[in-house]
Amino acid sequence: MAFFKPSADPVSNKNVARLQALIWVLIYGGLLTLVLGLSVQRTDDAIGWSMVVAGGVVAAVGFALIYVRSRINVGP
């Protein structure tokens, strides 16, 4: 019983492949910046909060691009 099945059509468009790579970089980079901002906040409140906000915005953009990617039709 396979829950995650490989897709029938692999991504053939290089732009879509780049978009997928960008999505994961934005999500992981944003979340890492957010967590580092929480850590920095203990010593410098202003820099910590700016890192938290910037990381949250970057991660949110990555999550929004997941929706954009789901709407892209990759032709044969």
Secondary structure, DSSP 8 states (H G I E B T S, - for coil): --SS---SS----HHHHHHHHHHHHHHHHHHHHHHHHHHHTTT-HHHHHHHHHHHHHHHHHHHHHHHHHHT-----
